[in-house]
Amino acid sequence: MSELTAINPATGETLDRYPRMQASHLEAALARAASAAQDWAAHPVGVRAQCLRDIAEVLRRERDTLAQTATLEMGKRLAEARAEIDKCALGCEYYADRGPDFLQDTMLASDASRSFVAWQPLGTILLVMPWNFPYWQAFRQAVPAILAGNTVLLKHASNVPGCAMYIERVFTEAGLPEGVFQNLPIGSDAVAGIIADPRVQGVSLTGSETAGRAIGAAAGKALKSSVLELGGSDAFVVLADANLEHTVAQAVRGRYQNNGETCIAAKRFIVEEPIADAFAERFAAAIQTLRVGDPLNEGTDIGPLARGDLRDELHDQVQRSIDAGARCLVGGRPLDGPGYYYPPTLLDHVEPGMAAFDEETFGPVAAITRARDADHAIALANASRYGLGGSVWTGDSVRGEALARRLECGCAFVNGIVKSDPRLPFGGVKDSGYGRELSELGIREFLNAKTVWVG
């Protein structure tokens, strides 16, 4: 296809078409990024930090336009889209404030008179980003990479071409030099060639497990640094001493925000048997109050899924789980009418071996599994090939912390829903990928840790 098409998932109607980048233009973009890399790395870190503050200012100024574009292209509620822009601005300011300290030499004692680690940029980094948080996912990798002195190329998801265009515009309006950040409106078939190009030194992907294996293989073949943030099937472990009212309210938020299309959403609700019936009853009642509708409407709680094929896949997972013995308490069938709507759904008595337990459900579907005790709950939580995040809910935070340490995941929360925070490292284990984003660890993924020894 010669075009990228943006479709409104609330109506199924075409919003706009964007031309794909021609091979000659891609070559020119790679050349610009490579040419800009050395000069950008030579800019004082204070100058680069000020650019991040300027980006934050542009984000806040263009907030409404950016948010509406995300809602129209991928279906998230307008309020959530605005919050995403705000988070991008805060991420810029966090790295502007703290990032220069992260880049300072790390002094180490040795047999030298002076020895240290110098943190130096790698060069040009390719970002392959998803549609579910079309701004935040890109900014949380681009911002630290750029502050570190790298240049960045963005290959965004094909269904949010307008968001990708606006991201480049934000960096341009903030005054970044030519070539430091560029949007590449290309298809997935061009990615492997870019990774192999000697002018590119690293790649970061947020996406599916399938995409992660392909990107990881291409990066390995080219001996390039890579970070993979892939799918998740986060466990939400509820112990018998948890405050049910608070826990259920957070369960609804943790599963159904962003229309349920979140890699770190709580998906498997593993509940100790003594309170499982009460939890299921309260959870079902809360879900039934959620309003499905136009994501531009401020009264909407759940918008459409981003694409029709995603809705079909989600319903297939629900149906296979029911056929295997799960009980559907709420929802469970696609909604009639235009748009890719799927109602908030709750499955109970879900067991390992069922689709809703074994697979990532990317949409507004929650699955309850009953556990005999806390040890059984942790064993069930870890009985997954995914390991992105997980949470433990209990009246005893000390016990909760001990159990959280046993969760096989990259992010474990006690009495709080899993979320990304610029101050904390973010990433997974197992089939949820490798490497870390955000915090001091994130900025160092695409830096050369150069040892300097002075005799």
KELUM-389812 format. One line per 2 residues: number of its first residue (from 1); for each residue z negated, x, y negated of C-alpha. Coordinates in pm, 1 decimal, padded with zeros to 6 digits. Layout:
<recs>
NUM = Z:X:Y  ...
</recs>
This chain:
<recs>
1 = 00000.0:00000.0:00000.0  00083.8:00124.1:-00349.4
3 = -00194.9:-00074.0:-00518.3  -00568.8:-00127.0:-00501.8
5 = -00653.1:-00496.8:-00527.2  -00974.7:-00640.7:-00668.3
7 = -01059.6:-00982.8:-00523.5  -01336.2:-01211.6:-00645.8
9 = -01544.7:-01282.7:-00332.7  -01688.9:-01597.3:-00491.3
11 = -01344.0:-01758.7:-00501.1  -01109.5:-01545.0:-00291.5
13 = -00880.9:-01511.1:-00593.5  -00716.4:-01185.5:-00701.7
15 = -00873.2:-01037.3:-01014.4  -00639.5:-00747.2:-01079.7
17 = -00426.7:-00479.5:-00917.9  -00454.2:-00108.1:-00987.1
19 = -00187.3:00151.6:-00906.5  -00281.0:00418.5:-00655.8
21 = -00277.4:00776.8:-00771.0  00047.5:00952.1:-00688.5
23 = 00042.2:01283.7:-00503.4  00146.6:01476.6:-00813.9
25 = -00135.5:01320.0:-01017.3  -00386.8:01399.9:-00743.9
27 = -00274.8:01761.3:-00746.0  -00321.0:01769.5:-01123.0
29 = -00671.7:01622.2:-01089.9  -00771.1:01886.8:-00837.8
31 = -00637.4:02156.7:-01066.5  -00830.0:02016.7:-01365.3
33 = -01154.9:02002.8:-01166.2  -01115.2:02361.6:-01045.7
35 = -01022.5:02483.3:-01394.0  -01319.7:02306.7:-01552.6
37 = -01574.0:02422.3:-01292.3  -01627.4:02776.6:-01416.2
39 = -01649.9:02678.3:-01782.0  -01883.7:02385.7:-01711.6
41 = -02115.7:02604.6:-01503.4  -02132.8:02846.6:-01797.8
43 = -02258.9:02573.6:-02033.5  -02634.5:02612.4:-02097.0
45 = -02832.2:02370.8:-01882.3  -02975.3:02218.1:-02199.4
47 = -02624.8:02121.5:-02309.8  -02552.9:01965.7:-01971.4
49 = -02882.8:01776.7:-01989.0  -02792.0:01635.5:-02329.1
51 = -02467.4:01506.9:-02179.1  -02674.3:01306.6:-01930.8
53 = -02869.7:01149.5:-02214.9  -02540.1:01060.1:-02380.8
55 = -02423.5:00900.5:-02055.5  -02740.5:00689.6:-02043.4
57 = -02671.3:00571.7:-02397.9  -02316.8:00466.1:-02307.6
59 = -02442.1:00284.8:-01996.7  -02685.8:00077.5:-02198.8
61 = -02424.5:00003.5:-02463.5  -02167.9:-00112.4:-02206.5
63 = -02422.6:-00275.1:-01973.8  -02289.1:-00631.1:-01985.1
65 = -01925.9:-00534.1:-01925.8  -02014.2:-00301.7:-01639.8
67 = -02244.3:-00556.8:-01477.1  -01994.1:-00839.8:-01494.1
69 = -01725.4:-00619.8:-01338.5  -01951.0:-00545.2:-01040.8
71 = -02037.6:-00913.5:-00995.1  -01673.7:-01018.6:-01008.9
73 = -01552.0:-00745.7:-00771.7  -01821.6:-00744.0:-00501.7
75 = -02033.9:-01054.9:-00554.1  -02383.1:-00929.5:-00642.8
77 = -02587.3:-01149.6:-00873.4  -02537.4:-01072.4:-01240.3
79 = -02909.3:-01003.0:-01290.3  -02899.2:-00746.8:-01007.9
81 = -02586.9:-00589.3:-01153.8  -02759.2:-00545.5:-01489.8
83 = -03059.4:-00390.9:-01316.2  -02825.8:-00149.1:-01139.1
85 = -02687.1:-00027.0:-01471.7  -03040.9:00018.4:-01603.8
87 = -03128.9:00223.9:-01295.0  -02826.8:00448.6:-01351.1
89 = -02940.8:00511.2:-01709.3  -03293.7:00592.4:-01593.5
91 = -03153.1:00828.5:-01330.6  -02959.6:01013.8:-01601.0
93 = -03271.9:01048.6:-01813.1  -03483.0:01162.3:-01517.2
95 = -03245.5:01449.2:-01441.1  -03204.2:01531.7:-01808.8
97 = -03583.0:01568.9:-01833.3  -03669.5:01725.2:-01496.6
99 = -03345.5:01877.7:-01372.9  -03354.5:02196.7:-01582.3
101 = -03686.6:02288.6:-01416.5  -03532.1:02231.0:-01071.9
103 = -03261.4:02483.6:-01158.6  -03497.6:02762.3:-01262.8
105 = -03503.5:03073.4:-01043.8  -03758.4:03056.7:-00762.7
107 = -03955.9:03381.3:-00758.2  -04042.6:03520.6:-00412.5
109 = -04254.7:03818.9:-00311.6  -04081.9:04086.3:-00101.2
111 = -04047.6:04463.9:-00078.9  -03841.1:04454.4:-00398.8
113 = -03977.8:04512.4:-00743.8  -03833.9:04169.9:-00822.7
115 = -03677.6:03912.0:-00588.7  -03589.9:03549.3:-00634.8
117 = -03357.5:03262.6:-00545.3  -03096.2:03182.3:-00809.2
119 = -02968.4:02823.8:-00783.7  -02597.8:02827.3:-00865.6
121 = -02332.9:02551.2:-00852.6  -02082.4:02545.5:-00567.9
123 = -01780.9:02427.7:-00769.8  -01610.2:02091.2:-00718.4
125 = -01776.0:01813.4:-00517.6  -01597.3:01508.5:-00373.6
127 = -01792.1:01180.6:-00368.4  -01677.1:00908.0:-00125.6
129 = -01873.5:00604.4:-00235.5  -01927.6:00242.3:-00119.1
131 = -01893.0:-00094.4:-00287.9  -02241.5:-00245.4:-00240.9
133 = -02400.6:-00057.5:-00532.2  -02078.0:00046.4:-00703.2
135 = -02248.8:00223.4:-00994.0  -02582.6:00349.0:-00861.8
137 = -02443.1:00507.7:-00546.3  -02192.5:00708.4:-00749.5
139 = -02431.5:00800.4:-01030.6  -02714.4:00911.7:-00804.7
141 = -02489.1:01182.4:-00662.0  -02268.0:01259.9:-00960.8
143 = -02549.0:01305.5:-01213.3  -02746.8:01583.0:-01036.4
145 = -02424.2:01752.3:-00925.0  -02295.5:01761.6:-01282.7
147 = -02626.7:01878.0:-01427.0  -02623.4:02158.7:-01168.8
149 = -02290.1:02277.9:-01312.8  -02051.2:02130.2:-01055.7
151 = -01745.6:01921.4:-01132.4  -01706.7:01587.5:-00952.9
153 = -01422.4:01386.5:-00801.3  -01490.5:01021.7:-00714.1
155 = -01307.8:00839.0:-00434.9  -01455.8:00491.0:-00462.3
157 = -01432.1:00194.0:-00227.0  -01093.7:00023.5:-00252.3
159 = -01237.4:-00321.5:-00334.6  -01414.2:-00207.9:-00655.8
161 = -01136.3:-00029.1:-00846.2  -01246.9:-00175.8:-01178.1
163 = -01598.8:-00036.5:-01137.0  -01454.0:00304.4:-01052.6
165 = -01235.8:00296.8:-01362.5  -01533.9:00208.5:-01581.4
167 = -01745.8:00488.4:-01432.9  -01487.6:00744.8:-01541.9
169 = -01472.3:00578.1:-01882.4  -01850.9:00611.0:-01922.6
171 = -01838.2:00986.9:-01857.8  -01542.9:01024.5:-02094.1
173 = -01707.5:00824.4:-02374.0  -02021.2:01035.6:-02334.7
175 = -01814.0:01339.8:-02427.2  -01798.6:01535.1:-02102.8
177 = -01522.7:01798.3:-02104.9  -01194.3:01716.8:-01934.2
179 = -01205.5:01772.5:-01559.9  -01584.4:01753.2:-01516.3
181 = -01570.9:01398.5:-01377.2  -01256.3:01224.3:-01250.4
183 = -01188.9:00900.2:-01066.1  -00931.1:00922.4:-00786.9
185 = -00776.7:00579.9:-00714.2  -00659.1:00678.7:-00366.7
187 = -00678.3:00547.0:-00013.9  -00901.1:00674.3:00266.3
189 = -00604.2:00848.2:00424.2  -00608.2:01110.4:00145.9
191 = -00974.0:01210.9:00186.1  -00940.9:01463.6:00469.3
193 = -00675.1:01655.2:00276.0  -00899.0:01676.4:-00029.6
195 = -01191.5:01804.2:00177.1  -00966.2:02071.2:00327.3
197 = -00840.8:02181.4:-00015.1  -00990.7:02522.1:-00108.4
199 = -01059.6:02395.6:-00460.5  -01321.6:02153.1:-00323.1
201 = -01655.3:02299.1:-00210.0  -01850.7:01998.1:-00084.7
203 = -01843.2:01627.2:-00003.8  -02096.7:01346.4:-00016.7
205 = -02040.7:01014.5:00158.3  -02234.3:00691.7:00143.6
207 = -02077.8:00454.6:00392.9  -02045.6:00342.8:00750.2
209 = -02131.2:00540.5:01060.5  -01760.9:00552.8:01149.6
211 = -01670.2:00694.2:00808.9  -01957.7:00939.9:00834.5
213 = -01833.4:01083.6:01161.8  -01484.9:01128.3:01014.7
215 = -01608.5:01288.3:00691.1  -01858.8:01507.3:00877.5
217 = -01587.3:01629.3:01114.1  -01351.8:01708.2:00825.5
219 = -01625.4:01892.3:00634.5  -01725.5:02086.3:00944.5
221 = -01368.7:02188.3:01014.6  -01334.7:02313.9:00657.8
223 = -01685.0:02470.6:00656.8  -01784.0:02268.2:00350.2
225 = -02128.8:02143.5:00252.1  -02177.2:01772.9:00320.0
227 = -02430.8:01496.5:00271.2  -02398.2:01174.7:00471.7
229 = -02595.0:00860.7:00385.5  -02489.7:00608.1:00649.8
231 = -02598.7:00272.4:00787.3  -02948.6:00153.4:00854.1
233 = -03139.4:-00107.7:01051.0  -03475.6:-00069.4:00886.0
235 = -03787.2:-00192.2:01063.0  -04039.4:-00401.4:00867.2
237 = -04355.1:-00369.1:01078.0  -04615.8:-00639.2:01014.4
239 = -04963.8:-00581.3:01158.7  -05207.5:-00860.3:01232.4
241 = -05429.8:-00769.9:00934.9  -05148.9:-00792.2:00677.0
243 = -05176.1:-01030.8:00383.0  -04924.1:-01290.4:00499.2
245 = -04852.9:-01448.6:00161.9  -04772.5:-01117.6:-00003.6
247 = -04593.4:-00976.3:00299.6  -04363.5:-01276.6:00339.0
249 = -04274.2:-01268.0:-00031.1  -04180.1:-00901.0:00001.1
251 = -03993.8:-00968.8:00326.6  -03768.3:-01215.0:00145.0
253 = -03709.9:-00967.6:-00136.0  -03658.3:-00676.6:00101.1
255 = -03399.5:-00857.1:00311.2  -03206.5:-01081.4:00075.2
257 = -03167.1:-00884.1:-00246.3  -02809.6:-00776.6:-00319.5
259 = -02695.2:-01059.0:-00087.3  -02845.7:-00863.7:00201.9
261 = -02574.1:-00599.5:00167.5  -02803.2:-00299.6:00143.2
263 = -02828.7:-00006.8:00382.8  -03205.4:00019.3:00326.8
265 = -03272.7:-00353.1:00347.6  -03539.2:-00462.1:00594.6
267 = -03340.9:-00599.3:00887.9  -03570.6:-00596.7:01191.8
269 = -03903.1:-00772.3:01126.8  -04138.1:-00649.2:01398.9
271 = -04453.3:-00859.8:01394.1  -04773.4:-00836.7:01597.4
273 = -04794.3:-01136.8:01831.5  -05117.5:-01294.1:01697.5
275 = -04953.5:-01370.7:01359.6  -04587.6:-01393.0:01464.3
277 = -04568.0:-01774.5:01463.0  -04735.1:-01800.4:01121.9
279 = -04512.4:-01526.7:00980.3  -04196.8:-01694.3:01114.5
281 = -04300.4:-02033.3:00976.8  -04373.2:-01897.8:00628.7
283 = -04063.9:-01677.9:00627.4  -03841.2:-01972.4:00721.1
285 = -03994.0:-02192.2:00451.7  -03942.4:-01924.9:00185.6
287 = -03581.7:-01865.5:00287.5  -03498.8:-02234.5:00260.0
289 = -03580.1:-02225.9:-00112.7  -03312.7:-01962.8:-00184.3
291 = -03014.7:-02098.9:-00375.1  -02666.5:-01990.4:-00266.4
293 = -02395.1:-02003.1:-00529.9  -02187.4:-01838.3:-00800.8
295 = -02333.0:-01491.2:-00867.4  -02253.0:-01531.2:-01237.5
297 = -02497.0:-01824.0:-01248.9  -02845.7:-01709.4:-01349.2
299 = -03001.9:-01963.4:-01110.8  -02836.3:-01817.9:-00801.2
301 = -03041.8:-01625.0:-00544.3  -02766.9:-01540.5:-00294.2
303 = -02402.6:-01475.8:-00380.5  -02102.6:-01427.5:-00152.1
305 = -02044.2:-01138.0:00082.8  -01803.1:-00882.2:-00056.0
307 = -01513.3:-00955.5:00180.9  -01406.0:-01219.6:00427.7
309 = -01396.9:-00978.3:00722.1  -01758.3:-00880.8:00653.2
311 = -01864.1:-01244.8:00671.5  -01676.5:-01290.6:00997.8
313 = -01837.8:-00980.6:01148.5  -02186.0:-01091.1:01039.8
315 = -02140.3:-01437.3:01193.5  -02019.8:-01280.6:01515.9
317 = -02341.1:-01076.8:01532.9  -02549.5:-01389.7:01473.1
319 = -02361.8:-01587.8:01737.8  -02387.1:-01310.4:01998.3
321 = -02760.7:-01285.1:01934.6  -02808.0:-01659.7:01978.9
323 = -02599.7:-01654.8:02295.1  -02830.5:-01379.1:02425.6
325 = -03143.7:-01587.3:02365.0  -03241.6:-01554.8:01999.0
327 = -03352.3:-01872.8:01818.5  -03194.7:-01958.2:01485.0
329 = -03460.7:-02100.0:01251.2  -03257.4:-02113.4:00929.6
331 = -02885.1:-02089.4:00849.7  -02655.4:-01939.4:01107.1
333 = -02313.6:-02073.3:01008.2  -02063.9:-01974.6:00732.8
335 = -02054.9:-02214.5:00439.9  -01747.1:-02428.9:00384.8
337 = -01537.2:-02397.8:00071.8  -01385.6:-02112.4:-00125.6
339 = -01544.7:-01770.0:-00129.8  -01709.7:-01558.3:00137.9
341 = -02048.5:-01727.8:00147.8  -02299.2:-01695.5:00431.3
343 = -02637.6:-01869.7:00405.3  -02973.4:-01692.8:00428.9
345 = -03035.5:-01682.1:00803.6  -03345.4:-01619.6:01014.2
347 = -03337.8:-01540.8:01384.6  -03656.0:-01539.1:01593.5
349 = -03738.3:-01396.1:01936.2  -03482.5:-01118.8:01889.3
351 = -03509.5:-00847.9:02154.6  -03359.2:-00502.7:02210.9
353 = -03013.0:-00543.4:02355.5  -02922.4:-00823.7:02114.0
355 = -02673.0:-00760.0:01834.9  -02924.4:-00843.0:01560.9
357 = -03155.6:-00571.7:01695.0  -02914.6:-00299.6:01805.9
359 = -02652.1:-00322.6:01528.9  -02666.9:-00305.8:01152.3
361 = -02640.3:-00657.4:01008.5  -02493.8:-00613.7:00661.7
363 = -02565.4:-00947.3:00498.8  -02837.4:-01213.7:00456.7
365 = -02962.2:-01221.2:00817.2  -03320.5:-01137.1:00920.0
367 = -03437.3:-01088.0:01279.5  -03795.9:-01131.7:01402.1
369 = -03915.2:-00939.7:01707.7  -04264.3:-00986.2:01851.3
371 = -04483.1:-00685.9:01936.3  -04791.4:-00676.8:02162.0
373 = -04977.9:-00437.5:01933.8  -04926.2:-00166.4:01672.1
375 = -04815.9:00097.8:01922.2  -04559.7:-00141.1:02069.4
377 = -04439.6:-00225.7:01716.6  -04375.5:00140.7:01635.9
379 = -04197.8:00189.5:01969.0  -03972.0:-00107.3:01889.0
381 = -03910.7:00022.7:01538.0  -03798.6:00357.6:01680.5
383 = -03581.5:00197.1:01949.9  -03277.8:00220.3:01723.6
385 = -02999.8:00471.1:01678.0  -03052.5:00434.6:01303.0
387 = -03321.9:00610.0:01102.0  -03277.0:00545.6:00731.8
389 = -03596.8:00369.4:00625.7  -03888.9:00164.7:00750.5
391 = -04207.6:00003.0:00627.9  -04554.0:-00085.1:00758.5
393 = -04752.4:-00381.8:00626.7  -05127.9:-00383.3:00679.4
395 = -05462.2:-00440.8:00512.7  -05562.8:-00085.6:00606.2
397 = -05351.2:00161.4:00410.0  -05499.0:00462.9:00591.4
399 = -05391.0:00319.7:00924.7  -05059.8:00222.4:00769.6
401 = -04994.4:00580.1:00658.0  -05072.1:00711.5:01005.9
403 = -04824.0:00466.0:01157.3  -04563.2:00538.5:00887.8
405 = -04569.7:00904.4:00990.3  -04464.7:00794.5:01339.1
407 = -04157.7:00605.1:01220.7  -03835.8:00794.3:01300.1
409 = -03669.4:00762.9:00961.4  -03606.5:00944.9:00635.9
411 = -03803.9:00705.2:00413.0  -04126.5:00536.0:00525.2
413 = -04316.6:00296.9:00297.2  -04661.1:00138.5:00338.2
415 = -04705.0:-00208.3:00186.3  -04385.6:-00171.6:-00014.1
417 = -04017.8:-00235.9:00046.3  -03794.4:00065.8:00098.0
419 = -03608.5:00162.3:-00218.9  -03439.6:00462.0:-00375.9
421 = -03620.0:00632.1:-00664.1  -03484.2:00931.3:-00859.9
423 = -03824.2:01100.6:-00822.4  -03819.7:01085.2:-00439.8
425 = -03578.0:01237.1:-00186.5  -03360.0:00979.6:-00012.1
427 = -03169.4:01001.3:00315.3  -03190.7:00939.3:00687.5
429 = -03200.5:01083.5:01036.3  -03025.6:00999.1:01364.5
431 = -02708.2:00794.4:01308.2  -02813.5:00722.8:00949.6
433 = -02681.8:01065.0:00850.5  -02821.1:01388.7:00710.7
435 = -02897.2:01561.2:00384.2  -03090.3:01424.2:00089.8
437 = -03008.6:01263.2:-00240.8  -03225.2:01241.9:-00553.8
439 = -03533.0:01441.8:-00657.9  -03539.6:01821.9:-00646.7
441 = -03405.1:01822.0:-00290.4  -03101.1:01616.8:-00387.8
443 = -02985.0:01843.4:-00668.1  -03007.2:02145.0:-00436.3
445 = -02771.3:02003.7:-00170.8  -02472.6:02127.7:-00371.4
447 = -02616.4:02452.7:-00500.9  -02588.4:02802.4:-00362.2
449 = -02939.4:02930.6:-00292.0  -02854.0:03290.3:-00377.8
451 = -03109.8:03555.7:-00290.5  -03132.1:03829.5:-00557.0
453 = -03319.9:04150.4:-00467.5  -03389.5:04410.0:-00734.8
455 = -03508.7:04754.2:-00626.7
</recs>
